[in-house]
Amino acid sequence: MNSHFKQRIKQSLILLSAGIAVNIALATVKMYVGLSSNSLTIMLDATNSFFDVLTGIVTVAAFAVLFIPRSKKAPFGYGRSEYLAGFVVAVASAVVGGTFFIQSLNRLAMPEPIWFGWQNCVLISVAVPVKLAMGLIFYFKNKKLQSKAIAAIVLDCFLDTGITSASLVSFAVSSQVDYAVDAIVGMIISVAVLVFAVKMVVDNVKCVVQGEGGEDERKLVCGILAKDIRIKKLGTVTVHDYGHGAKAVIAEAVFAEGMTLDGVQSAETEFHRFFKDVHGIDVWIVPLASIEDAIRGGL
């Protein structure tokens, strides 16, 4: 494991740990306000924050697994654990959305009084910019980290900002309107959360099953090999995605005429070392014989 890869894991763990601490504080404040005011939307928002703590812990565990060195059982490491963590975050969001909807229906059928207080209103108001700032920090940090798991958390942060904002409006309006505003807003929030959560689930399932696709790595390998005079023609280039920094590329190639078997093997070794050391990609060249070579009994 190179130093760049280790540094990425450490930075991710620090970022995620800070996020967990923030979510614990937010969840505690929201639950206090929700219980003291009997506001359904705020209590559900608090539950959502507690879920964020759990998903944050799962994501930390996924990154910690990346420290495990490669072995015969896992020759390309455990990079896909990030994709799995992103899937867990998405599923948790879907569960929260479903819970919101059921609880909101129950409150709509049996409305309950809400006790408004300016202190509680201020506490919830503070949570909005805090969560927004957290989402922005994660977003800009992830431009360098390039993690699907953190990307899922970024989207969840922005969703939470909207949820808390809607909860705050509902809390203020409910004190002035003698109707189940709390329940109606809760249903609207739940539908929005479910829509985004379903999209997140689909995207992350694709990553867990087939990876991100590795199109950037494929273009990089093709571009470099196509310019090398030892390569006459490229065949099929396949990318196998095992997570960030663990892409394996199989490139079929017809080598230039006149190259000996030793020359081809030397070129394969050189290409593999170059892509691994410079770009962090495992590349294997599969020599193909051209029609002319095959006729002459060449490679």
C-alpha positions as a Markdown table, in Angstrom:
| # | Residue | x | y | z |
|---|---|---|---|---|
| 1 | Met | 0.0 | 0.0 | 0.0 |
| 2 | Asn | 1.6 | 3.3 | -1.1 |
| 3 | Ser | 1.7 | 6.4 | 1.0 |
| 4 | His | -0.8 | 8.3 | -1.1 |
| 5 | Phe | -3.4 | 5.6 | -0.6 |
| 6 | Lys | -2.7 | 5.5 | 3.2 |
| 7 | Gln | -3.0 | 9.3 | 3.4 |
| 8 | Arg | -6.4 | 9.2 | 1.6 |
| 9 | Ile | -7.7 | 6.6 | 4.1 |
| 10 | Lys | -6.5 | 8.7 | 7.1 |
| 11 | Gln | -8.0 | 11.9 | 5.7 |
| 12 | Ser | -11.3 | 10.1 | 5.1 |
| 13 | Leu | -11.3 | 8.7 | 8.6 |
| 14 | Ile | -10.7 | 12.1 | 10.2 |
| 15 | Leu | -13.4 | 13.7 | 8.1 |
| 16 | Leu | -15.9 | 10.9 | 8.9 |
| 17 | Ser | -15.1 | 11.0 | 12.6 |
| 18 | Ala | -15.7 | 14.7 | 12.7 |
| 19 | Gly | -19.0 | 14.2 | 10.9 |
| 20 | Ile | -20.1 | 11.6 | 13.5 |
| 21 | Ala | -19.3 | 14.0 | 16.3 |
| 22 | Val | -21.4 | 16.7 | 14.7 |
| 23 | Asn | -24.3 | 14.3 | 14.0 |
| 24 | Ile | -24.3 | 13.1 | 17.6 |
| 25 | Ala | -24.6 | 16.8 | 18.8 |
| 26 | Leu | -27.3 | 17.6 | 16.3 |
| 27 | Ala | -29.3 | 14.4 | 17.1 |
| 28 | Thr | -29.2 | 15.2 | 20.8 |
| 29 | Val | -30.3 | 18.8 | 20.4 |
| 30 | Lys | -33.1 | 17.8 | 17.9 |
| 31 | Met | -34.4 | 15.0 | 20.1 |
| 32 | Tyr | -34.5 | 17.4 | 23.1 |
| 33 | Val | -36.5 | 19.9 | 21.2 |
| 34 | Gly | -38.8 | 17.3 | 19.6 |
| 35 | Leu | -39.6 | 15.7 | 23.0 |
| 36 | Ser | -40.1 | 19.0 | 24.8 |
| 37 | Ser | -42.3 | 20.5 | 22.1 |
| 38 | Asn | -44.0 | 17.3 | 20.9 |
| 39 | Ser | -43.1 | 18.1 | 17.3 |
| 40 | Leu | -43.3 | 15.1 | 15.1 |
| 41 | Thr | -41.2 | 16.5 | 12.3 |
| 42 | Ile | -38.4 | 17.5 | 14.7 |
| 43 | Met | -38.5 | 14.1 | 16.4 |
| 44 | Leu | -38.3 | 12.4 | 13.1 |
| 45 | Asp | -35.4 | 14.7 | 12.1 |
| 46 | Ala | -33.6 | 13.7 | 15.3 |
| 47 | Thr | -34.1 | 10.0 | 14.4 |
| 48 | Asn | -32.7 | 10.8 | 11.0 |
| 49 | Ser | -29.6 | 12.3 | 12.7 |
| 50 | Phe | -29.1 | 9.2 | 14.8 |
| 51 | Phe | -29.3 | 7.1 | 11.7 |
| 52 | Asp | -26.6 | 9.4 | 10.2 |
| 53 | Val | -24.4 | 8.5 | 13.2 |
| 54 | Leu | -24.8 | 4.8 | 12.6 |
| 55 | Thr | -24.1 | 5.1 | 8.9 |
| 56 | Gly | -21.1 | 7.2 | 9.7 |
| 57 | Ile | -19.8 | 4.4 | 11.9 |
| 58 | Val | -20.4 | 1.9 | 9.2 |
| 59 | Thr | -18.5 | 4.1 | 6.7 |
| 60 | Val | -15.6 | 4.5 | 9.1 |
| 61 | Ala | -15.4 | 0.7 | 9.4 |
| 62 | Ala | -15.4 | 0.4 | 5.6 |
| 63 | Phe | -12.4 | 2.7 | 5.3 |
| 64 | Ala | -10.6 | 1.0 | 8.2 |
| 65 | Val | -10.9 | -2.3 | 6.3 |
| 66 | Leu | -8.8 | -0.6 | 3.5 |
| 67 | Phe | -5.7 | -0.8 | 5.8 |
| 68 | Ile | -5.8 | -4.6 | 5.5 |
| 69 | Pro | -3.0 | -5.5 | 3.1 |
| 70 | Arg | -3.6 | -7.4 | -0.1 |
| 71 | Ser | -3.4 | -11.2 | 0.2 |
| 72 | Lys | -3.9 | -14.3 | -1.9 |
| 73 | Lys | -7.6 | -14.3 | -0.8 |
| 74 | Ala | -8.0 | -10.6 | -1.8 |
| 75 | Pro | -5.2 | -9.8 | -4.3 |
| 76 | Phe | -6.7 | -6.4 | -5.1 |
| 77 | Gly | -7.6 | -5.5 | -1.5 |
| 78 | Tyr | -11.0 | -4.5 | -0.1 |
| 79 | Gly | -11.7 | -1.2 | -2.0 |
| 80 | Arg | -15.2 | -2.1 | -2.8 |
| 81 | Ser | -16.1 | -1.8 | 0.9 |
| 82 | Glu | -16.5 | 1.9 | 0.1 |
| 83 | Tyr | -19.2 | 1.1 | -2.4 |
| 84 | Leu | -20.9 | -1.1 | 0.2 |
| 85 | Ala | -20.8 | 1.7 | 2.8 |
| 86 | Gly | -22.5 | 4.1 | 0.2 |
| 87 | Phe | -25.2 | 1.5 | -0.3 |
| 88 | Val | -25.8 | 1.3 | 3.5 |
| 89 | Val | -26.1 | 5.1 | 3.7 |
| 90 | Ala | -28.6 | 5.0 | 0.8 |
| 91 | Val | -30.7 | 2.2 | 2.4 |
| 92 | Ala | -30.7 | 4.0 | 5.8 |
| 93 | Ser | -32.1 | 7.1 | 4.0 |
| 94 | Ala | -34.8 | 5.0 | 2.5 |
| 95 | Val | -35.7 | 3.5 | 5.9 |
| 96 | Val | -35.9 | 7.0 | 7.4 |
| 97 | Gly | -38.1 | 8.2 | 4.6 |
| 98 | Gly | -40.5 | 5.2 | 5.1 |
| 99 | Thr | -40.6 | 5.8 | 8.8 |
| 100 | Phe | -41.3 | 9.5 | 8.3 |
| 101 | Phe | -44.3 | 8.7 | 6.1 |
| 102 | Ile | -45.8 | 6.1 | 8.4 |
| 103 | Gln | -45.5 | 8.3 | 11.5 |
| 104 | Ser | -46.8 | 11.3 | 9.7 |
| 105 | Leu | -49.9 | 9.3 | 8.6 |
| 106 | Asn | -50.5 | 8.3 | 12.2 |
| 107 | Arg | -50.2 | 12.0 | 13.4 |
| 108 | Leu | -52.5 | 13.1 | 10.6 |
| 109 | Ala | -55.1 | 10.6 | 11.9 |
| 110 | Met | -54.7 | 11.6 | 15.5 |
| 111 | Pro | -53.4 | 15.2 | 15.7 |
| 112 | Glu | -51.6 | 16.2 | 18.9 |
| 113 | Pro | -50.8 | 19.7 | 20.3 |
| 114 | Ile | -47.4 | 21.2 | 19.8 |
| 115 | Trp | -45.8 | 23.6 | 22.4 |
| 116 | Phe | -43.9 | 26.3 | 20.6 |
| 117 | Gly | -40.9 | 28.0 | 22.3 |
| 118 | Trp | -38.4 | 30.5 | 21.0 |
| 119 | Gln | -35.5 | 28.8 | 22.6 |
| 120 | Asn | -36.3 | 25.6 | 20.8 |
| 121 | Cys | -36.8 | 27.5 | 17.6 |
| 122 | Val | -33.3 | 29.0 | 17.9 |
| 123 | Leu | -31.8 | 25.6 | 18.7 |
| 124 | Ile | -33.2 | 24.1 | 15.5 |
| 125 | Ser | -32.3 | 27.1 | 13.5 |
| 126 | Val | -28.7 | 26.7 | 14.3 |
| 127 | Ala | -28.8 | 23.1 | 13.1 |
| 128 | Val | -29.6 | 24.2 | 9.5 |
| 129 | Pro | -26.3 | 26.1 | 8.7 |
| 130 | Val | -24.3 | 23.5 | 10.7 |
| 131 | Lys | -25.6 | 20.7 | 8.5 |
| 132 | Leu | -25.2 | 22.8 | 5.3 |
| 133 | Ala | -21.6 | 23.6 | 6.2 |
| 134 | Met | -20.9 | 19.9 | 6.9 |
| 135 | Gly | -22.3 | 19.0 | 3.5 |
| 136 | Leu | -20.2 | 21.6 | 1.8 |
| 137 | Ile | -17.0 | 20.6 | 3.6 |
| 138 | Phe | -17.6 | 16.9 | 2.7 |
| 139 | Tyr | -18.3 | 17.9 | -0.9 |
| 140 | Phe | -15.1 | 19.9 | -1.4 |
| 141 | Lys | -13.0 | 17.3 | 0.5 |
| 142 | Asn | -14.4 | 14.5 | -1.6 |
| 143 | Lys | -13.2 | 16.3 | -4.8 |
| 144 | Lys | -9.8 | 15.0 | -3.8 |
| 145 | Leu | -10.8 | 11.8 | -2.0 |
| 146 | Gln | -13.2 | 10.6 | -4.8 |
| 147 | Ser | -15.2 | 8.3 | -2.5 |
| 148 | Lys | -18.7 | 7.0 | -3.4 |
| 149 | Ala | -19.4 | 6.5 | 0.3 |
| 150 | Ile | -18.6 | 10.1 | 1.1 |
| 151 | Ala | -20.5 | 11.3 | -2.0 |
| 152 | Ala | -23.6 | 9.5 | -0.5 |
| 153 | Ile | -23.1 | 11.2 | 2.8 |
| 154 | Val | -22.8 | 14.6 | 1.0 |
| 155 | Leu | -26.2 | 14.1 | -0.6 |
| 156 | Asp | -27.6 | 13.0 | 2.7 |
| 157 | Cys | -26.3 | 16.2 | 4.4 |
| 158 | Phe | -28.0 | 18.4 | 1.8 |
| 159 | Leu | -31.2 | 16.3 | 2.3 |
| 160 | Asp | -30.9 | 16.8 | 6.0 |
| 161 | Thr | -30.6 | 20.5 | 5.6 |
| 162 | Gly | -33.9 | 20.6 | 3.7 |
| 163 | Ile | -35.5 | 18.3 | 6.2 |
| 164 | Thr | -34.5 | 20.5 | 9.2 |
| 165 | Ser | -35.5 | 23.6 | 7.4 |
| 166 | Ala | -39.0 | 22.1 | 6.7 |
| 167 | Ser | -39.2 | 21.0 | 10.3 |
| 168 | Leu | -38.4 | 24.5 | 11.5 |
| 169 | Val | -41.1 | 26.0 | 9.3 |
| 170 | Ser | -43.6 | 23.3 | 10.4 |
| 171 | Phe | -42.7 | 24.0 | 14.1 |
| 172 | Ala | -43.4 | 27.7 | 13.7 |
| 173 | Val | -46.6 | 27.4 | 11.7 |
| 174 | Ser | -48.0 | 24.6 | 13.9 |
| 175 | Ser | -48.1 | 27.1 | 16.8 |
| 176 | Gln | -50.4 | 29.4 | 14.8 |
| 177 | Val | -52.6 | 27.0 | 13.0 |
| 178 | Asp | -55.0 | 24.6 | 14.6 |
| 179 | Tyr | -54.5 | 21.7 | 12.2 |
| 180 | Ala | -52.1 | 18.8 | 11.7 |
| 181 | Val | -49.5 | 20.9 | 9.8 |
| 182 | Asp | -46.8 | 18.8 | 11.5 |
| 183 | Ala | -48.2 | 15.7 | 9.9 |
| 184 | Ile | -48.6 | 17.2 | 6.4 |
| 185 | Val | -45.1 | 18.6 | 6.3 |
| 186 | Gly | -43.8 | 15.2 | 7.6 |
| 187 | Met | -45.5 | 13.4 | 4.7 |
| 188 | Ile | -44.0 | 15.9 | 2.2 |
| 189 | Ile | -40.5 | 15.4 | 3.7 |
| 190 | Ser | -40.8 | 11.7 | 3.6 |
| 191 | Val | -41.8 | 11.5 | 0.0 |
| 192 | Ala | -38.8 | 13.8 | -0.9 |
| 193 | Val | -36.4 | 11.6 | 1.1 |
| 194 | Leu | -37.7 | 8.4 | -0.5 |
| 195 | Val | -37.3 | 9.7 | -4.0 |
| 196 | Phe | -33.7 | 10.7 | -3.4 |
| 197 | Ala | -33.0 | 7.6 | -1.4 |
| 198 | Val | -34.3 | 5.3 | -4.2 |
| 199 | Lys | -31.9 | 7.0 | -6.6 |
| 200 | Met | -29.0 | 6.6 | -4.2 |
| 201 | Val | -29.8 | 2.9 | -3.7 |
| 202 | Val | -29.9 | 2.3 | -7.5 |
| 203 | Asp | -26.6 | 4.1 | -8.0 |
| 204 | Asn | -24.8 | 2.4 | -5.2 |
| 205 | Val | -26.1 | -1.1 | -6.1 |
| 206 | Lys | -24.5 | -0.5 | -9.6 |
| 207 | Cys | -21.2 | 0.3 | -7.9 |
| 208 | Val | -21.4 | -2.7 | -5.6 |
| 209 | Val | -22.2 | -5.1 | -8.4 |
| 210 | Gln | -20.1 | -3.8 | -11.3 |
| 211 | Gly | -18.0 | -0.9 | -9.9 |
| 212 | Glu | -17.8 | 2.6 | -11.2 |
| 213 | Gly | -16.9 | 1.5 | -14.7 |
| 214 | Gly | -13.3 | 2.7 | -14.8 |
| 215 | Glu | -13.8 | 4.7 | -18.0 |
| 216 | Asp | -11.1 | 7.2 | -17.0 |
| 217 | Glu | -8.6 | 4.4 | -16.4 |
| 218 | Arg | -9.5 | 2.8 | -19.7 |
| 219 | Lys | -9.0 | 6.0 | -21.7 |
| 220 | Leu | -5.7 | 6.6 | -19.9 |
| 221 | Val | -4.3 | 3.2 | -20.7 |
| 222 | Cys | -5.5 | 3.2 | -24.3 |
| 223 | Gly | -4.0 | 6.7 | -24.9 |
| 224 | Ile | -0.6 | 5.7 | -23.6 |
| 225 | Leu | -0.4 | 2.3 | -25.3 |
| 226 | Ala | -1.7 | 3.7 | -28.6 |
| 227 | Lys | 1.2 | 6.2 | -28.7 |
| 228 | Asp | 3.9 | 3.6 | -28.0 |
| 229 | Ile | 5.8 | 2.5 | -31.2 |
| 230 | Arg | 6.0 | -1.1 | -29.9 |
| 231 | Ile | 2.2 | -1.4 | -30.1 |
| 232 | Lys | 0.9 | -1.9 | -33.6 |
| 233 | Lys | -2.8 | -2.2 | -32.7 |
| 234 | Leu | -5.0 | -2.4 | -29.6 |
| 235 | Gly | -7.7 | -5.0 | -29.2 |
| 236 | Thr | -10.3 | -5.2 | -26.4 |
| 237 | Val | -9.4 | -3.2 | -23.2 |
| 238 | Thr | -11.3 | -4.3 | -20.1 |
| 239 | Val | -11.3 | -2.6 | -16.7 |
| 240 | His | -12.0 | -4.5 | -13.5 |
| 241 | Asp | -13.0 | -2.2 | -10.6 |
| 242 | Tyr | -12.0 | -3.3 | -7.1 |
| 243 | Gly | -12.4 | 0.2 | -5.6 |
| 244 | His | -10.5 | 3.4 | -5.4 |
| 245 | Gly | -6.9 | 2.9 | -6.4 |
| 246 | Ala | -7.5 | -0.8 | -7.2 |
| 247 | Lys | -8.3 | -0.9 | -10.9 |
| 248 | Ala | -7.1 | -3.8 | -13.0 |
| 249 | Val | -6.9 | -3.4 | -16.8 |
| 250 | Ile | -6.5 | -6.3 | -19.3 |
| 251 | Ala | -5.4 | -4.9 | -22.7 |
| 252 | Glu | -5.2 | -7.0 | -25.8 |
| 253 | Ala | -2.5 | -5.7 | -28.2 |
| 254 | Val | -0.8 | -6.6 | -31.4 |
| 255 | Phe | 2.9 | -5.8 | -31.1 |
| 256 | Ala | 5.0 | -4.3 | -33.8 |
| 257 | Glu | 6.5 | -6.5 | -36.5 |
| 258 | Gly | 9.9 | -7.9 | -35.8 |
| 259 | Met | 9.6 | -7.9 | -32.0 |
| 260 | Thr | 11.0 | -11.1 | -30.4 |
| 261 | Leu | 9.3 | -13.1 | -27.7 |
| 262 | Asp | 11.8 | -11.7 | -25.1 |
| 263 | Gly | 11.1 | -8.2 | -26.4 |
| 264 | Val | 7.4 | -8.6 | -26.0 |
| 265 | Gln | 7.8 | -10.0 | -22.4 |
| 266 | Ser | 10.1 | -7.2 | -21.5 |
| 267 | Ala | 7.6 | -4.6 | -22.9 |
| 268 | Glu | 4.8 | -6.2 | -20.8 |
| 269 | Thr | 6.9 | -6.0 | -17.7 |
| 270 | Glu | 7.8 | -2.4 | -18.4 |
| 271 | Phe | 4.2 | -1.4 | -19.1 |
| 272 | His | 3.0 | -3.1 | -15.9 |
| 273 | Arg | 5.6 | -1.4 | -13.7 |
| 274 | Phe | 5.0 | 2.0 | -15.3 |
| 275 | Phe | 1.2 | 2.0 | -14.9 |
| 276 | Lys | 1.5 | 0.6 | -11.3 |
| 277 | Asp | 4.1 | 3.1 | -10.1 |
| 278 | Val | 2.9 | 6.2 | -11.9 |
| 279 | His | -0.9 | 5.8 | -12.1 |
| 280 | Gly | -1.6 | 3.1 | -9.5 |
| 281 | Ile | -3.3 | 0.8 | -12.0 |
| 282 | Asp | -2.6 | -2.9 | -12.5 |
| 283 | Val | -2.2 | -3.4 | -16.3 |
| 284 | Trp | -1.6 | -6.6 | -18.1 |
| 285 | Ile | -1.0 | -6.8 | -21.8 |
| 286 | Val | -2.3 | -9.9 | -23.7 |
| 287 | Pro | -0.3 | -10.3 | -26.9 |
| 288 | Leu | -2.4 | -10.9 | -30.0 |
| 289 | Ala | -1.1 | -12.1 | -33.3 |
| 290 | Ser | -2.1 | -10.2 | -36.4 |
| 291 | Ile | -3.3 | -12.0 | -39.5 |
| 292 | Glu | 0.1 | -11.5 | -41.1 |
| 293 | Asp | 2.0 | -12.8 | -38.1 |
| 294 | Ala | -0.3 | -15.8 | -37.8 |
| 295 | Ile | 0.4 | -16.7 | -41.5 |
| 296 | Arg | 4.1 | -16.4 | -40.9 |
| 297 | Gly | 3.8 | -18.4 | -37.7 |
| 298 | Gly | 4.7 | -15.4 | -35.5 |
| 299 | Leu | 3.2 | -14.4 | -32.2 |
